[in-house]
C-alpha cells in the first residue's frame, strides 16, 4: 500500500529545514497558530501533485530571502523529489529514485491526494469555478485523457477569447473551433461520468455525517454538441467578446433534501456537504485507482461540532493515511493507533 513515510522540506514557507515521518492511518499535527502546520500539509501536496492548494504561484512558498525550495519524500517504495527555482529558465526539477523526469505525467501517476481545507465551503456556495475545479481535481488524477483534453481546451479557449476581444475576423476565431469542440465535448462527457460516480459516494458520506440526503446534478455548459452550440451563440459571443458556451460554463448543482444548498443551506450544512464531497472524491480515487489517496485535512475541526467531528473520523476511507492539523483535540475521540506530532 502506497503511503507517505517521510517528508523533508528545505527553504519551504517558514521552514529552513524540517523532516517528518508520518505513520500509517491518522496523523495529527497539533500546535498554536503560525507554527507551520498548514505548510507541512501543503508541502506534501506540492511534492506529490506539483501544485499548491493555497496559491497558484509556487514562488510564494520559497522561504524568505532564499532562491529555491526543495522537497523530498518516500511514497510507497519510491523516493520523490522536487526542486523549484522560480527565477531560472528550468524552474522545476523532478526526480524519482534520483532519476530526473523530463515529463510530469509519469511522476504524477505515482500518487493521488485529496485536500480538505478551511475554505472548502466555497465549493458549495462560491462561484461555479470552484465546483469545476473540484471535478477537475478528480479527473486530473483519474486519467491522462482528462488531463490532455483539459489542457487543450484551456489553451484553445484562451486564444479564441483573445481574438474575440480584439474583434479579429471570424475565420481567425473559428480556426480554434475544431480543437475547442473536440476537447470540449470530451471534457463534458468525462465530467458527467465523474459527477455520476461521485454522487453515490457523496450521498453515503452525507447520510453518515448528518443523516441528510445529498444529490449532485451535473449541468453541462452546452446541452447540444459544442460546434452547434457555438454556431447558435455566435451573435451573442461577438457582442460580449467572449466564448459563452462550453465546459468553462459547467455547473454542479448540490441539493440537501432537494433544496439548493448554496442558497438555502446553513453554514453547518455547507461544511457538511463540502466534507461529503471530499470524502466522495477519496472513495472514487480508491475505487478507480485501486490505491488509497493521501488525505490532507487542514484545520477542518474548527468548523465542526463534536458529533460531526466524530462522524468525519468514522467515515474516513478504511485503511487510508491522513494528515490532520488542529490547535487542539480535547473534544475529539481519536483512534488509539493514531500518531501525534506537536509543533511549538
N, C-alpha and C positions, 0 to 999 in steps of 0.2 A: 504493500500500500504506500502510495506517494505521500510524504509528509515533509514539512519544513523542520529540519532538526538543528540547523544553525543559521544564523543571520549576522553578518558583520557589516557595520556601517563605518565609513570614513568620510569626514567632512560633509555629512548629510544633515541638513537643518541645524539643530542645536548640538549635534554630536560631532566632536572631532574624531572620536573612536569609540565604538561600542559593539559588543558581541552578546547575543542572546542565544539560548539553546532551548527552544520550545519543546514540550513533551507531546506525545500523542494525546488526543482528547482536548479538554478545555484548559486554556491557559489564561490567567488573569493578571494584567499589569495594573498595579494599584499604586496610587500616589496622588499628591496635590496637583492642581493645575500647573501648567507651564514647566513640567518636568520632562517632556518629550515622549509621553505615552503614545499620542497620535502619530508622531513622527516614526516610531518603530513600526507601527502597522502600515503606514504609508510606504516605508522603505521596503517592506515585504511585498507590497502590491507593485511597486516600481520594478523591483528585481524580477518578479515573475511575469508581469504583464506589460512592462515597459511604459507604463503611464501612471500618473498620479490621480487619485480620486479627489484631490484637494485643489489642484491647479493644472491649467493647460500648459504652463511654462515651467519645465523642469529646472530652468535657471534659478527659480526661486528656492529650490531645495538645496542649492550649493551653500555650504557653511560660509558665514560672513568672512569676507576678505580672502577666501580661497578661490581657486580657479577651476576646480572639478570636484565631483564626488565619486566614491567607489562603493559598490555594494557587492557582497558575495554571500553565497549560502549553499547549503546542502539540501537538495529537494529530492526525495527518494534516493536513488543510487547515483544521482548526478550532482556535480558541482557547477553551479551557475554563477557568472559574474558579469557585472555591468560597470563600465566607467563612462561617465558623462562629463564632457569638457565643452561647455557651451560656446566658447569663442575660438574653437578650432574648426577647420573645414570638415573633418570627420568627427562629429560631436560624440558619437556613441560607439563604444567598443563592447561587443558581446562575446562571451566565451562559454562553451560547455566543456567541462573537464579540460580546461586550459587550451582548448582548440577554438580559434577565432571563427565566429559565424558571420558570414557576409550578408545573409538574408535573415529576416526576422521570423519567417513562417515556422521553420524547424524549431527555433528557440521557443516560440510561443506555444508550440504543441506540447511542451514539457509539463504544463500546469494549467489549472483553472482556478479562478479566485472569485469570491463573492464578498463585496464590501458593504457593510451596514454602517451608515453614518448618521449624525445628528440632523442632517438636512434632508434625509430620505423622504420625509413627509411631502417634499416638493414634487416627488413622483406622483403624488396623489392630487395635490391642489396647485401645483406650479404650471408653467406653460407646457404645451404639447411636446416641446423639445425634450423635456425631462423624461416623458414616457417613451418617446422614440429612442432616447439614449438607453433606457432600461432594456428595451427589446434588442438594441444593438449589443448590449453587454452580454446577452445570451448568444445571439447569432455569431458575433465575432469569436467567441470561444468554442462554438459548436462546429463550425465548418470553414474551410478555406474558400469555398464557393461564396458564402455570405460575405466574407472579407473582400473578395475580388469585386463582386457587384457593388458593395458599399463604397469602395474606393472609386470605381469607375463612375458611378452615378454622381458622387460628390464633385469630382473633377469636371464632369460634363455640365452639371448644374451651375457650378461657379462660372465657367466660361460662357455659358449661354446667358446667364443673368447679366454678366458684364456687357455683352453685346446688346442686350435689350436696353440696358441703362444708357448705352452710348448711341441708341437709335440707329444701329447698323442695318444694312439691307437684309431683307428676310432670308435670302439664300445663305448668308453667313450664319445667321442664327440657326437655321434648320440643318446646317452641317453637323450639329451636335445631336440631332434628334435620334439618329439610329442607336448610338451608344446609350443615350439617355433612356430610350424606350426599352431596349433590351435589358439593361441592368435594372431599370426602374420596375418593370413588370416582374422580373425575377425577385427583386428585393421585397416587393409587396406580397408575393406568393410565399416567400420564406418567412416573412414576419407573421403572416396569417397562420402558418403552421406552428410557429413558435408560440404565438398567443394562445392557440388552441391547446398546445401541450402544457403550457404554464397554468391554464385555467383550472384544471383539476387539482394540481398540487397547491395552488393558491387557495382554492376553496377549502381543501382539507386543513391547511395551516390556519386559516382564519377561524374555522369552526373549532379548532382545538384551543386557540388563544382566547376567543371572545364569544364562541357559540353563535356567531352571526354568519349569514350566507353572503359570500363574496362572489361576484361574477365579473369576468373580463370579456369585453367585446371589442374586437379589432375593427377599426373603421379606416379603410384604405383611403389614401389621398387621391385615388381615381377609381371609380366604380366600373369603368369600361377600360378596354385596352388603352395604354397610355398614349399611343400615337393618335388614336381617335379623340381622346380627351384633350390633347394638345391642340388639335385642329379646331375643336369646339370652343376652346378658350382663347383663340388667337387674338381676337379684338380686345378682350379684357386684359390679357397679359401685355399687349402693346401699350394700352392706356396706363397700366400700373408699372410697366417697365420691370417685370419680374415673372418668372415661371410660377403659375398658381395651381398647378395640379402635379401630382406625383408623390412618391413616398416621403418627401420632406414635409408633406402636409398630413401624414398619417396621424391617427389618434387611437388611444386605448381608453375606452370607457370603463370606469370602475364603479360598481354599484354594491352597496350593502343593503340587503333586504329590498332590492330593486329600487333603491334611492341613490341618486348620484352622490358619491362620497365627497367629491371635490367641492360641491356647492353646499351640501346639507350635513356633511359629517362633522362630528365633534373633533377636537384635537386628538383625543384618545383613539377615536375610530380611525382617523387618518394615519396615526402612528401604527395602529394595529394592521391596517391594510398594507402599509409600506413594509412592515416586517413580514407579513404573509407573502408579499411579492418576492422579497429577497430569499425567504425560505423555499419558495417555489422554484426560484432560479437555481438554488443549491441542489434541490432534488432532481430537477431536469438535467443539470450538468452531470450529476451522478448517474442518472439513468442512461443518458446518451453516450457518455464517455467511459462508463464502467469504472470510474475512479471518482473519489470524493473531492470536491474543490476545497481549497483552504478558505475558511471563513474568518473575516476580519471585522470585528464589531467594535466600533469606536463610540464609547460613552452612550450607548443606547439605553442603559438602565435609568438614566436621569429622567427620562420622559415617561417611564412606565411605573404603574403601581405594583405592589408586591405580587398580586395574583398574575399579572401579565408578565412580570419578570420570570416567575416560576414556569408559566406556560411556554415562554420562549426557550428556557433552558431544557424543558422536557421535550420540545419539538425540534431540537437540533437534529440534523440527519445522523442516524446511528453510526458510530464509528468515525465521525468527522473530526478533523482537527480545527480548533477555533481559538483565535486570539482576541480577548476582550480587553478594553481599557475601562477603568472606572476609578472614581475617587474613594469609594467605599463599597463594602459588601455586607454590611451589618444586617440589612433587611432581606438578604437573599440566602437561600439554602442551596449550596452548590454540591455537586457530587464529591465523594471522598477522594476520588482519584485525580481531582483537578490539581493543576500546578499554579503556584502564585509567585509573582515577581514584584518586588516593592521598589519603587523609584522615589527618591527624595532629593 
